[in-house]
Amino acid sequence: MTSIALRALPADCYEIAFDETGWPLSGDEDTEYKRTERSQAAFEEWLRKCIFMKPPMDQLNPKHEGNYFDKSCTLPTLYFGFVASPDEIINCAKANGLLEDEVDEGWMVSWSLCVLKEHLEDICGIGVQIHYTDALTESYKYVIAMYTNYTVGGEKLVEEDEREVLDIIRDTLKLGSQLPKWWWNREEGLNQYIPPLPL
């Protein structure tokens, strides 16, 4: 959707760990290969700085409003909705009978997100499009969203309908009293240039 000039993570975030035979160890959601302790500490520090500079927002700042039809627009994509952990996503899909028995363990979260998107759109009704992405949070979470900053102009509902859709998302995912916010996408949030932290 957008063409964004990304900046790499700091160099010390890329040091990977190897097993006793010399093969790289498998990583987690953030990296294909496991980082060394030093590299993981550098990554966590970078992540904290990114979250400090790009916290979730209650309201969308007008300067972040994207134009879906303007291909030259390079704003990062923000998502309006709720965050949920991988376990919460999988448990919700299972509780609603959306997961097939033969889903491979490695694809469980991805498949759960896909079927939950369809399920929520069916419940919410015509005209509602659910979005999801990984969120810029300290522990790995996903945003289940009503809008992005690129789609809100064309998808914005009247307040009463919006509240109803948000309640459906929150209740389906069993997120308690969590309030919706505008969340940064994890990859864009980690990789885009961050100015020095204020003194």
Contact map, one row per residue, 1 for C-alpha under 8 A:
1110000000000000000000000000000000000000000000000000000000000000000100100000000000000000000000000000000000000000000000000000000000000000000000000000000000000000000000000000000000000000000000000000000
1111000000000000000000000000000000000000000000000000000000000000000000111111100000000000000000000000000000000000000000000000000000000000000000000000000000000000000000000000000000000000000000000000000
1111100000000000000000000000000000000000000000000000000000000000000000111100000000000000000000000000000000000000000000000000000000000000000000000000000000000000000000000000000000000000000000000000000
0111110000000000000000000000000000000000000000000000000000000000000000000111000000000000000000000000000000000000000000000000000000000000000000000000000000000000000000000000000000000000000000000000000
0011111000000000000000000000000000000000000000000000000000000000000000000100000000000000000000000000000000000000000000000000000000000000000000000000000000000000000000000000000000000000000000010000000
0001111100000000000000000000000000000000000000000000000000000000000000000000000000000000000000000000000000000000000000000000000000000000000000000000000000000000000000000000000000000000000100111000000
0000111110000000000000000000000000000000000000000000000000000000000000000000000000000000000000000000000000000000000000000000000000000000000000000000000000000000000000000000000000000000000000111000000
0000011111100000000000000000000000000000000000000000000000000000000000000000000000000000000000000000000000000000000000000000000000000000000000000000000000000000000000000000000000000000000000110000000
0000001111101100000000000000000000000000000000000000000000000000000000000000000000000000000000000000000000000000000000000000000000000000000000000000000000000000000000000000000000000000000001100000000
0000000111111100000000000000000000000000000001000000000000000000000000000000000000000000000000000000000000000000000000000000000000000000000000000000000000000000000000000000000000000000000000000000000
0000000111111110000000000000000000000000000000000000000000000000000000000000000000000000000000000000000000000000000000000000000000000000000000000000000000000000000000000000000000000000000000000000000
0000000001111110000000000000000000000110011000000000000000000000000000000000000000000000000000000000000000000000000000000000000000000000000000000000000000000000000000000000000000000000000000000000000
0000000011111110000000000000000000100011011000000000000000000000000000000000000000000000000000000000000000000000000000000000000000000000000000000000000000000000000000000000000000000000000000000000000
0000000011111111000000000000000000100010000000000000000000000000000000000000000000000000000000000000000000000000000000000000000000000000000000000000000000000000000000000000000000000000000000000000000
0000000000111111100000000000000000110110000000000000000000000000000000000000000000000000000000000000000000000000000000000000000000000000000000000000000000000000000000000000000000000000000000000000000
0000000000000111110000011000000011110010000000000000000000000000000000000000000000000000000000000000000000000000000000000000000000000000000000000000000000000000000000000000000000000000000000000000000
0000000000000011111000011000000011110000000000000000000000000000000000000000000000000000000000000000000000000000000000000000000000000000000000000000000000000000000000000000000000000000000000000000000
0000000000000001111111111000000000000000000000000000000000000000000000000000000000000000000000000000000000000000000000000000000000000000000000000000000000000000000000000000000000000000000000000000000
0000000000000000111111111000000000000000000000000000000000000000000000000000000000000000000000000000000000000000000000000000000000000000000000000000000000000000000000000000000000000000000000000000000
0000000000000000011111100000000000000000000000000000000000000000000000000000000000000000000000000000000000000000000000000000000000000000000000000000000000000000000000000000000000000000000000000000000
0000000000000000011111100000000000000000000000000000000000000000000000000000000000000000000000000000000000000000000000000000000000000000000000000000000000000000000000000000000000000000000000000000000
0000000000000000011111110000000000000000000000000000000000000000000000000000000000000000000000000000000000000000000000000000000000000000000000000000000000000000000000000000000000000000000000000000000
0000000000000000011111111000000000000000000000000000000000000000000000000000000000000000000000000000000000000000000000000000000000000000000000000000000000000000000000000000000000000000000000000000000
0000000000000001111001111100000011000000000000000000000000000000000000000000000000000000000000000000000000000000000000000000000000000000000000000000000000000000000000000000000000000000000000000000000
0000000000000001111000111110000011000000000000000000000000000000000000000000000000000000000000000000000000000000000000000000000000000000000000000000000000000000000000000000000000000000000000000000000
0000000000000000000000011111000111000000000000000000000000000000000000000000000000000000000000000000000000000000000000000000000000000000000000000000000000000000000000000000000000000000000000000000000
0000000000000000000000001111111111100000000000000000000000000000000000000000000000000000000000000000000000000000000000000000000000000000000000000000000000000000000000000000000000000000000000000000000
0000000000000000000000000111111111000000000000000000000000000000000000000000000000000000000000000000000000000000000000000000000000000000000000000000000000000000000000000000000000000000000000000000000
0000000000000000000000000011111100000000000000000000000000000000000000000000000000000000000000000000000000000000000000000000000000000000000100000000000000000000000000000000000000000000000000000000000
0000000000000000000000000011111100000000000000000000000000000000000000000000000000000000000000000000000000000000000000000000000000000000000000000000000000000000000000000000000000000000000000000000000
0000000000000000000000000011111111000000000000000000000000000000000000000000000000000000000000000000000000000000000000000000000000000000000000000000000000000000000000000000000000000000000000000000000
0000000000000000000000000111111111000000000000000000000000000000000000000000000000000000000000000000000000000000000000000000000000000000000000000000000000000000000000000000000000000000000000000000000
0000000000000001100000011111001111100000000000000000000000000000000000000000000000000000000000000000000000000000000000000000000000000000000000000000000000000000000000000000000000000000000000000000000
0000000000000001100000011111001111110000000000000000000000000000000000000000000000000000000000000000000000000000000000000000000000000000000000000000000000000000000000000000000000000000000000000000000
0000000000001111100000000010000011111111000000000000000000000000000000000000000000000000000000000000000000000000000000000000000000000000000000000000000000000000000000000000000000000000000000000000000
0000000000000011100000000000000001111111000000000000000000000000000000000000000000000000000000000000000000000000000000000000000000000000000000000000000000000000000000000000000000000000000000000000000
0000000000000000000000000000000000111111100000000000000000000000000000000000000000000000000000000000000000000000000000000000000000000000000000000000000000000000000000000000000000000000000000000000000
0000000000010010000000000000000000111111110000000000000000000000000000000000000000000000000000000000000000000000000000000000000000000000000000000000000000000000000000000000000000000000000000000000000
0000000000011111000000000000000000111111111000000000000000000000000000000000000000000000000000000000000000000000000000000000000000000000000000000000000000000000000000000000000000000000000000000000000
0000000000001000000000000000000000111111111100000000000000000000000000000000000000000000000000000000000000000000000000000000000000000000000000000000000000000000000000000000000000000000000000000000000
0000000000000000000000000000000000001111111110000000000000000000000000000000000000000000000000000000000000000000000000000000000000000000000000000000000000000000000000000000000000000000000000000000000
0000000000011000000000000000000000000111111111000000000000000000000000000000000000000000000000000000000000000000000000000000000000000000000000000000000000000000000000000000000000000000000000000000000
0000000000011000000000000000000000000011111111100000000000000000000000000000000000000000000000000000000000000000000000000000000000000000000000000000000000000000000000000000000000000000000000000000000
0000000000000000000000000000000000000001111111110000000000000000000000000000000000000000000000000000000000000000000000000000000000000000000000000000000000000000000000000000000000000000000000000000000
0000000000000000000000000000000000000000111111111000000000000000000000000000000000000000000000000000000000000000000000000000000000000000000000000000000000000000000000000000000000000000000000000000000
0000000001000000000000000000000000000000011111111100000000000000000000000000000000000000000000000000000000000000000000000000000000000000000000000000000000000000000000000000000000000000000001000000000
0000000000000000000000000000000000000000001111111110000000000000000000000000000000000000000000000000000000000000000000000000000000000000010000000000000000000000000000000000000000000000000001000000000
0000000000000000000000000000000000000000000111111111000000000000000000000000000000000000000000000000000000000000000000000000000000000000010000000000000000000000000000000000000000000000000000000000000
0000000000000000000000000000000000000000000011111111100000000000000000000000000000000000000000000000000000000000000000000000000000000000000000000000000000000000000000000000000000000000000000000000100
0000000000000000000000000000000000000000000001111111110000000000000000000000000000000000000000000000000000000000000000000000000000000000000000000000000000000000000000000000000000000000000011000100000
0000000000000000000000000000000000000000000000111111111000000000000000000000000000000000000000000000000000000000000000000000000000000001110000000000000000000000000000000000000000000000000010000000000
0000000000000000000000000000000000000000000000011111111000000000000000000000000000000000000000000000000000000000000000000000000000000000000000000000000000000000000000000000000000000000000000000000000
0000000000000000000000000000000000000000000000001111111000000000000000000000000000000000000000000000000000000000000000000000000000000000000000000000000000000000000000000000000000000000000000000100100
0000000000000000000000000000000000000000000000000111111100000000000000000000000000000000000000000000000000000000000000000000000000000000000000000000000000000000000000000000000000000001000010000000000
0000000000000000000000000000000000000000000000000011111110000000000000000000000000000000000000000000000000000000000000000000000000000000000000000000000000000000000000000000000000000011000000000000000
0000000000000000000000000000000000000000000000000000011111000000000000000000000000000000000000000000000000000000000000000000000000000000000000000000000000000000000000000000000000001111000000000000000
0000000000000000000000000000000000000000000000000000001111110000000000000000000000000000000000000000000000000000000000000000000000000000000000000000000000000000000000000000000000001110000000000000000
0000000000000000000000000000000000000000000000000000000111110000000000000000000000000000000000000000000000000000000000000000000000000000000000000000000000000000000000000000000000011100000000000000000
0000000000000000000000000000000000000000000000000000000011111000000000000000000000000000000000000000000000000000000000000000000000000000000000000000000000000000000000000000000000001100000000000000000
0000000000000000000000000000000000000000000000000000000011111101100000000000000000000000000000000000000000000000000000000000000000000000000000000000100000000000000000000000000000000100000000000000000
0000000000000000000000000000000000000000000000000000000000111111100000000000000000000000000000000000000000000000000000000000000000000000000000000000000000000000000000000000000000000000000000000000000
0000000000000000000000000000000000000000000000000000000000011111100000000000000000000000000000000000000000000000000000000000000000000000000000000000000000000000000000000000000000000000000000000000000
0000000000000000000000000000000000000000000000000000000000001111100000000000000000000000000000000000000000000000000000000000000000000000000000000000000000000000000000000000000000000000000000000000000
0000000000000000000000000000000000000000000000000000000000011111110000000011000000000000000000000000000000000000000000000000000000000000000000000000100000000000000000000000000000000000000000000000000
0000000000000000000000000000000000000000000000000000000000011111111000000010000000000000000000000000000000000000000000000000000000000000000000000000110000000000000000000000000000000000000000000000000
0000000000000000000000000000000000000000000000000000000000000001111100001010100000000000000000000000000000000000000000000000000000000000000000000000111000000000000000000000000000000000000000000000000
0000000000000000000000000000000000000000000000000000000000000000111111001000000000000000000000000000000000000000000000000000000000000000000000000000011000000000000000000000000000000000000000000000000
1000000000000000000000000000000000000000000000000000000000000000011111100000000000000000000000000000000000000000000000000000000000000000000000000000011000000000000000000000000000000000000000000000000
0000000000000000000000000000000000000000000000000000000000000000001111100000000000000000000000000000000000000000000000000000000000000000000000000000000000000000000000000000000000000000000000000000000
0000000000000000000000000000000000000000000000000000000000000000001111111000000000000000000000000000000000000000000000000000000000000000000000000000000000000000000000000000000000000000000000000000000
1110000000000000000000000000000000000000000000000000000000000000000111111100000000000000000000000000000000000000000000000000000000000000000000000000000000000000000000000000000000000000000000000000000
0110000000000000000000000000000000000000000000000000000000000000000001111100000000000000000000000000000000000000000000000000000000000000000000000000000000000000000000000000000000000000000000000000000
0110000000000000000000000000000000000000000000000000000000000000011001111110000000000000000000000000000000000000000000000000000000000000000000000000000000000000000000000000000000000000000000000000000
0111100000000000000000000000000000000000000000000000000000000000000000111111000000000000000000000000000000000000000000000000000000000000000000000000000000000000000000000000000000000000000000000000000
0101000000000000000000000000000000000000000000000000000000000001110000001111100000000000000000000000000000000000000000000000000000000000000000000000000000000000000000000000000000000000000000000000000
0101000000000000000000000000000000000000000000000000000000000001000000000111110000000000000000000000000000000000000000000000000000000000000000000000000000000000000000000000000000000001100100000000000
0100000000000000000000000000000000000000000000000000000000000000010000000011111000000000000000000000000000000000000000000000000000000000000000000001110000000000000000000000000000000001100100000000000
0000000000000000000000000000000000000000000000000000000000000000000000000001111100000000000000000000000000000000000000000000000000000000000000000001100000000000000000000000000000000111100000000000000
0000000000000000000000000000000000000000000000000000000000000000000000000000111110000000000000000000000000000000000000000000000000110000000000101111100000000000000000000000000000001111100000000000000
0000000000000000000000000000000000000000000000000000000000000000000000000000011111000000000000000000000000000000000000000000000000000000000000111111100000000000000000000000000000011110000000000000000
0000000000000000000000000000000000000000000000000000000000000000000000000000001111100000000000000000000000000000000000000000000000000000000000111110000000000000000001000000000000011110000000000000000
0000000000000000000000000000000000000000000000000000000000000000000000000000000111110000000000000000000000000000000000000000000000000000000000111000000000000000000000000100000001111000000000000000000
0000000000000000000000000000000000000000000000000000000000000000000000000000000011111000000000000000000000000000000000000000000000000010000011110000000000000000000000000000000000000000000000000000000
0000000000000000000000000000000000000000000000000000000000000000000000000000000001111101100000000000000000000000000000000000000000000000000011110000000000000000000000000000101000000000000000000000000
0000000000000000000000000000000000000000000000000000000000000000000000000000000000111111100000000000000000000000000000000000000000000000000111000000000000000000000000000000000000000000000000000000000
0000000000000000000000000000000000000000000000000000000000000000000000000000000000011111110000000000000000001000000000000000000000000000000111000000000000000000000000000000000000000000000000000000000
0000000000000000000000000000000000000000000000000000000000000000000000000000000000001111111000000000000000000000000000000000000000000000000000000000000000000000000000000000000000000000000000000000000
0000000000000000000000000000000000000000000000000000000000000000000000000000000000011111111100000000000000000000000000000000000000000000000000000000000000000000000000000000100000000000000000000000000
0000000000000000000000000000000000000000000000000000000000000000000000000000000000011111111110000000000000001001100000000000000000000000000000000000000000000000000000000000100000000000000000000000000
0000000000000000000000000000000000000000000000000000000000000000000000000000000000000111111111000000000000011001000000000000000000000000000000000000000000000000000000000000000000000000000000000000000
0000000000000000000000000000000000000000000000000000000000000000000000000000000000000011111111100000000000000000000000000000000000000000000000000000000000000000000000000000000000000000000000000000000
0000000000000000000000000000000000000000000000000000000000000000000000000000000000000001111111110000000000000000000100000000000000000000000000000000000000000000000000000001110000000000000000000000000
0000000000000000000000000000000000000000000000000000000000000000000000000000000000000000111111111110000000000001001100000000000000000000000000000000000000000000000000000000000000000000000000000000000
0000000000000000000000000000000000000000000000000000000000000000000000000000000000000000011111111110000000000000000000000000000000000000000000000000000000000000000000000000000000000000000000000000000
0000000000000000000000000000000000000000000000000000000000000000000000000000000000000000001111111100000000000000000000000000000000000000000000000000000000000000000000000000000000000000000000000000000
0000000000000000000000000000000000000000000000000000000000000000000000000000000000000000000111111100000000000000000000000000000000000000000000000000000000000000000000000000000000000000000000000000000
0000000000000000000000000000000000000000000000000000000000000000000000000000000000000000000011111110000000000000000000000000000000000000000000000000000000000000000000000000000000000000000000000000000
0000000000000000000000000000000000000000000000000000000000000000000000000000000000000000000011111111000000000001001100000000000000000000000000000000000000000000000000000000000000000000000000000000000
0000000000000000000000000000000000000000000000000000000000000000000000000000000000000000000011001111101000000011001000000000000000000000000000000000000000000000000000000000000000000000000000000000000
0000000000000000000000000000000000000000000000000000000000000000000000000000000000000000000000000111111000000000000000000000000000000000000000000000000000000000000000000000000000000000000000000000000
0000000000000000000000000000000000000000000000000000000000000000000000000000000000000000000000000011111000000000000000000000000000000000000000000000000000000000000000000000000000000000000000000000000
0000000000000000000000000000000000000000000000000000000000000000000000000000000000000000000000000001111100000000000000000000000000000000000000000000000000000000000000000000000000000000000000000000000
0000000000000000000000000000000000000000000000000000000000000000000000000000000000000000000000000011111110110010000000000000000000000000000000000000000000000000000000000000000000000000000000000000000
0000000000000000000000000000000000000000000000000000000000000000000000000000000000000000000000000000011111110000000000000000000000000000000000000000000000000000000000000000000000000000000000000000000
0000000000000000000000000000000000000000000000000000000000000000000000000000000000000000000000000000001111110000000000000000000000000000000000000000000000000000000000000000000000000000000000000000000
0000000000000000000000000000000000000000000000000000000000000000000000000000000000000000000000000000000111111000000000000000000000000000000000000000000000000000000000000000000000000000000000000000000
0000000000000000000000000000000000000000000000000000000000000000000000000000000000000000000000000000001111111110000000000000000000000000000000000000000000000000000000000000000000000000000000000000000
0000000000000000000000000000000000000000000000000000000000000000000000000000000000000000010000000000001111111111000000000000000000000000000000000000000000000000000000000000000000000000000000000000000
0000000000000000000000000000000000000000000000000000000000000000000000000000000000000100110000000000000001111111100000000000000000000000000000000000000000000000000000000000000000000000000000000000000
0000000000000000000000000000000000000000000000000000000000000000000000000000000000000000000000000000000000111111110000000000000000000000000000000000000000000000000000000000000000000000000000000000000
0000000000000000000000000000000000000000000000000000000000000000000000000000000000000000000000000010001000111111111000000000000000000000000000000000000000000000000000000000000000000000000000000000000
0000000000000000000000000000000000000000000000000000000000000000000000000000000000000000110010000110000000011111111100000000000000000000000000000000000000000000000000000000000000000000000000000000000
0000000000000000000000000000000000000000000000000000000000000000000000000000000000000000100000000000000000001111111110000000000000010000000000000000000000000000000000000000000000000000000000000000000
0000000000000000000000000000000000000000000000000000000000000000000000000000000000000000000000000000000000000111111111000000000000000000000000000000000000000000000000000000000000000000000000000000000
0000000000000000000000000000000000000000000000000000000000000000000000000000000000000000000010000110000000000011111111100000000000000000000000000000000000000000000000000000000000000000000000000000000
0000000000000000000000000000000000000000000000000000000000000000000000000000000000000000000110000100000000000001111111110000000000000000000000000000000000000000000000000000000000000000000000000000000
0000000000000000000000000000000000000000000000000000000000000000000000000000000000000000000000000000000000000000111111111000000001110000000000000000000000000000000000000000000000000000000000000000000
0000000000000000000000000000000000000000000000000000000000000000000000000000000000000000000000000000000000000000011111111100000001000000000000000000000000000000000000000000000000000000000000000000000
0000000000000000000000000000000000000000000000000000000000000000000000000000000000000000000000000000000000000000001111111110000000000000000000000000000000000000000000000000000000000000000000000000000
0000000000000000000000000000000000000000000000000000000000000000000000000000000000000000000000000000000000000000000111111111000001000000000000000000000000000000000000011000000000000000000000000000000
0000000000000000000000000000000000000000000000000000000000000000000000000000000000000000000000000000000000000000000011111111110111000000000000000000000000000000000000000000000000000000000000000000000
0000000000000000000000000000000000000000000000000000000000000000000000000000000000000000000000000000000000000000000001111111110000000000000000000000000000000000000000000000000000000000000000000000000
0000000000000000000000000000000000000000000000000000000000000000000000000000000000000000000000000000000000000000000000111111100000000000000000000000000000000000000000010000000000000000000000000000000
0000000000000000000000000000000000000000000000000000000000000000000000000000000000000000000000000000000000000000000000011111110100000000000000000000000000000000000010010000000000000000000000000000000
0000000000000000000000000000000000000000000000000000000000000000000000000000000000000000000000000000000000000000000000001111111100000000000000000000000000000000000000000000000000000000000000000000000
0000000000000000000000000000000000000000000000000000000000000000000000000000000000000000000000000000000000000000000000001101111100000000000000000000000000000000000000000000000000000000000000000000000
0000000000000000000000000000000000000000000000000000000000000000000000000000000000000000000000000000000000000000000000000000111110000000000000000000000000100000000000000000000000000000000000000000000
0000000000000000000000000000000000000000000000000000000000000000000000000000000000000000000000000000000000000000000000001001111111000000000000000100000000100000000000000000000000000000000000000000000
0000000000000000000000000000000000000000000000000000000000000000000000000000000000000000000000000000000000000000000000001000001111100000000000000110000000100000000000000000000000000000000000000000000
0000000000000000000000000000000000000000000000000000000000000000000000000000000000000000000000000000000000000000000011011000000111110000000000011110000000000000000000000000000000000000000000000000000
0000000000000000000000000000000000000000000000000000000000000000000000000000001000000000000000000000000000000000000010000000000011111000000000111111000000000000000000000000000000000000000000000000000
0000000000000000000000000000000000000000000000000000000000000000000000000000001000000000000000000000000000000000100010000000000001111100000001111000000000000000000000000000000000000000000000000000000
0000000000000000000000000000000000000000000000000000000000000000000000000000000000000000000000000000000000000000000000000000000000111110000001110000000000000000000000000000000000000000100000000000000
0000000000000000000000000000000000000000000000000000000000000000000000000000000000000000000000000000000000000000000000000000000000011111000111100000000000000000000000000000000000000000111000000000000
0000000000000000000000000000000000000000000000000000000000000000000000000000000000100000000000000000000000000000000000000000000000001111100111100000000000000000000000000000000000000011110000000000000
0000000000000000000000000000000000000000000000000010000000000000000000000000000000000000000000000000000000000000000000000000000000000111110110000000000000000000000000000000000000000011111011000000000
0000000000000000000000000000000000000000000000000010000000000000000000000000000000000000000000000000000000000000000000000000000000000011111110000000000000000000000000000000000000000000010000000000000
0000000000000000000000000000000000000000000000110010000000000000000000000000000000000000000000000000000000000000000000000000000000000001111100000000000000000000000000000000000000000000000000000000000
0000000000000000000000000000000000000000000000000000000000000000000000000000000000000000000000000000000000000000000000000000000000000000111110000000000000000000000000000000000000000000000000000000000
0000000000000000000000000000100000000000000000000000000000000000000000000000000000001100000000000000000000000000000000000000000000000111111111000000000000000000000000000000000000000000000000000000000
0000000000000000000000000000000000000000000000000000000000000000000000000000000000111100000000000000000000000000000000000000000000000111101111100000000000000000000000000000000000000000000000000000000
0000000000000000000000000000000000000000000000000000000000000000000000000000000000111100000000000000000000000000000000000000000000011110000111110000000000000000000000000000000000000000000000000000000
0000000000000000000000000000000000000000000000000000000000000000000000000000001111110000000000000000000000000000000000000000000000111110000011111000000000000000000000000000000000000010000000000000000
0000000000000000000000000000000000000000000000000000000000000000000000000000000111110000000000000000000000000000000000000000000001111000000001111100000000000000000000001000000000000000000000000000000
0000000000000000000000000000000000000000000000000000000000000000000000000000001111000000000000000000000000000000000000000000000001110000000000111111000000000000000000000000000000000000000000000000000
0000000000000000000000000000000000000000000000000000000000000000000000000000001110000000000000000000000000000000000000000000000111100000000000011111000000000000000011000000000000000000000000000000000
0000000000000000000000000000000000000000000000000000000000000000000000000000001110000000000000000000000000000000000000000000000011100000000000001111111100110000000000000000000000000000000000000000000
0000000000000000000000000000000000000000000000000000000000000000000000000000111100000000000000000000000000000000000000000000000000100000000000001111111100000000000000000000000000000000000000000000000
0000000000000000000000000000000000000000000000000000000000010001110000000000111100000000000000000000000000000000000000000000000000000000000000000011111110000000000000000000000000000000000000000000000
0000000000000000000000000000000000000000000000000000000000000000111100000000100000000000000000000000000000000000000000000000000000000000000000000011111110000000000000000000000000000000000000000000000
0000000000000000000000000000000000000000000000000000000000000000011100000000000000000000000000000000000000000000000000000000000000000000000000000011111111110000000000000000000000000000000000000000000
0000000000000000000000000000000000000000000000000000000000000000000000000000000000000000000000000000000000000000000000000000000000000000000000000011111111110000000000000000000000000000000000000000000
0000000000000000000000000000000000000000000000000000000000000000000000000000000000000000000000000000000000000000000000000000000000000000000000000000111111110000000000000000000000000000000000000000000
0000000000000000000000000000000000000000000000000000000000000000000000000000000000000000000000000000000000000000000000000000000000000000000000000000001111110000000000000000000000000000000000000000000
0000000000000000000000000000000000000000000000000000000000000000000000000000000000000000000000000000000000000000000000000000001110000000000000000010001111111000000000000000000000000000000000000000000
0000000000000000000000000000000000000000000000000000000000000000000000000000000000000000000000000000000000000000000000000000000000000000000000000010001111111100010000000000000000000000000000000000000
0000000000000000000000000000000000000000000000000000000000000000000000000000000000000000000000000000000000000000000000000000000000000000000000000000000000111110110000000000000000000000000000000000000
0000000000000000000000000000000000000000000000000000000000000000000000000000000000000000000000000000000000000000000000000000000000000000000000000000000000011111110000000000000000000000000000000000000
0000000000000000000000000000000000000000000000000000000000000000000000000000000000000000000000000000000000000000000000000000000000000000000000000000000000001111111000000000000000000000000000000000000
0000000000000000000000000000000000000000000000000000000000000000000000000000000000000000000000000000000000000000000000000000000000000000000000000000000000000111111100000000000000000000000000000000000
0000000000000000000000000000000000000000000000000000000000000000000000000000000000000000000000000000000000000000000000000000000000000000000000000000000000001111111110000000000000000000000000000000000
0000000000000000000000000000000000000000000000000000000000000000000000000000000000000000000000000000000000000000000000000000000000000000000000000000000000011111111111000000000000000000000000000000000
0000000000000000000000000000000000000000000000000000000000000000000000000000000000000000000000000000000000000000000000000000000000000000000000000000000000000011111111100000000000000000000000000000000
0000000000000000000000000000000000000000000000000000000000000000000000000000000000000000000000000000000000000000000000000000000000000000000000000000000000000001111111110000000000000000000000000000000
0000000000000000000000000000000000000000000000000000000000000000000000000000000000000000000000000000000000000000000000000001000000000000000000000100000000000000111111111000000000000000000000000000000
0000000000000000000000000000000000000000000000000000000000000000000000000000000010000000000000000000000000000000000000000000000000000000000000000100000000000000011111111100000000010000000000000000000
0000000000000000000000000000000000000000000000000000000000000000000000000000000000000000000000000000000000000000000000000000000000000000000000000000000000000000001111111110000000000000000000000000000
0000000000000000000000000000000000000000000000000000000000000000000000000000000000000000000000000000000000000000000000010011000000000000000000000000000000000000000111111111000000000000000000000000000
0000000000000000000000000000000000000000000000000000000000000000000000000000000000000000000000000000000000000000000000010000000000000000000000010000000000000000000011111111100000000000000000000000000
0000000000000000000000000000000000000000000000000000000000000000000000000000000001000000000000000000000000000000000000000000000000000000000000000000000000000000000001111111111101000000000000000000000
0000000000000000000000000000000000000000000000000000000000000000000000000000000000000000000000000000000000000000000000000000000000000000000000000000000000000000000000111111111100000000000000000000000
0000000000000000000000000000000000000000000000000000000000000000000000000000000000000000000100000000000000000000000000000000000000000000000000000000000000000000000000011111111000000000000000000000000
0000000000000000000000000000000000000000000000000000000000000000000000000000000000010001100100000000000000000000000000000000000000000000000000000000000000000000000000001111111000000000000000000000000
0000000000000000000000000000000000000000000000000000000000000000000000000000000000000000000100000000000000000000000000000000000000000000000000000000000000000000000000000111111100000000000000000000000
0000000000000000000000000000000000000000000000000000000000000000000000000000000000010000000000000000000000000000000000000000000000000000000000000000000000000000000000000111111111000000000000000000000
0000000000000000000000000000000000000000000000000000000000000000000000000000000000000000000000000000000000000000000000000000000000000000000000000000000000000000000000000110011111000000000000000000000
0000000000000000000000000000000000000000000000000000000000000000000000000000000000000000000000000000000000000000000000000000000000000000000000000000000000000000000000000000001111100000000000000000000
0000000000000000000000000000000000000000000000000000000000000000000000000000000001000000000000000000000000000000000000000000000000000000000000000000000000000000000000000100001111110000000000000000000
0000000000000000000000000000000000000000000000000000000000000000000000000000000001000000000000000000000000000000000000000000000000000000000000000000000000000000000000000000000011111000000000000000000
0000000000000000000000000000000000000000000000000000000001000000000000000000000111000000000000000000000000000000000000000000000000000000000000000000000000000000000001000000000001111100000000000000000
0000000000000000000000000000000000000000000000000000000111100000000000000000001111000000000000000000000000000000000000000000000000000000000000000000000000000000000000000000000000111110000000000000000
0000000000000000000000000000000000000000000000000000000111110000000000000000011110000000000000000000000000000000000000000000000000000000000000000000000000000000000000000000000000011111000000000000000
0000000000000000000000000000000000000000000000000000001110000000000000000000011110000000000000000000000000000000000000000000000000000011000000100000000000000000000000000000000000001111100000000000000
0000000000000000000000000000000000000000000000000000011100000000000000000001111000000000000000000000000000000000000000000000000000000011000000000000000000000000000000000000000000000111110110000000000
0000000000000000000000000000000000000000000000000000000000000000000000000001111000000000000000000000000000000000000000000000000000001111000000000000000000000000000000000000000000000011111110000000000
0000000000000000000000000000000000000000000000000000000000000000000000000000000000000000000000000000000000000000000000000000000000000111100000000000000000000000000000000000000000000001111111000000000
0000000000000000000000000000000000000000000000000000000000000000000000000000000000000000000000000000000000000000000000000000000000000101000000000000000000000000000000000000000000000000111111100000000
0000010000000000000000000000000000000000000000000000000000000000000000000001100000000000000000000000000000000000000000000000000000000000000000000000000000000000000000000000000000000001111111110000000
0000000000000000000000000000000000000000000000000110010000000000000000000000000000000000000000000000000000000000000000000000000000000001000000000000000000000000000000000000000000000001111111110000000
0000000010000000000000000000000000000000000001100100000000000000000000000000000000000000000000000000000000000000000000000000000000000001000000000000000000000000000000000000000000000000011111110000000
0000011110000000000000000000000000000000000000000000000000000000000000000000000000000000000000000000000000000000000000000000000000000000000000000000000000000000000000000000000000000000001111111000000
0000111100000000000000000000000000000000000000000000000000000000000000000000000000000000000000000000000000000000000000000000000000000000000000000000000000000000000000000000000000000000000111111100000
0000011000000000000000000000000000000000000000000000000000000000000000000000000000000000000000000000000000000000000000000000000000000000000000000000000000000000000000000000000000000000000000111110000
0000000000000000000000000000000000000000000000000100100000000000000000000000000000000000000000000000000000000000000000000000000000000000000000000000000000000000000000000000000000000000000000011111000
0000000000000000000000000000000000000000000000000000000000000000000000000000000000000000000000000000000000000000000000000000000000000000000000000000000000000000000000000000000000000000000000001111100
0000000000000000000000000000000000000000000000000000000000000000000000000000000000000000000000000000000000000000000000000000000000000000000000000000000000000000000000000000000000000000000000000111110
0000000000000000000000000000000000000000000000001000100000000000000000000000000000000000000000000000000000000000000000000000000000000000000000000000000000000000000000000000000000000000000000000011111
0000000000000000000000000000000000000000000000000000000000000000000000000000000000000000000000000000000000000000000000000000000000000000000000000000000000000000000000000000000000000000000000000001111
0000000000000000000000000000000000000000000000000000000000000000000000000000000000000000000000000000000000000000000000000000000000000000000000000000000000000000000000000000000000000000000000000000111
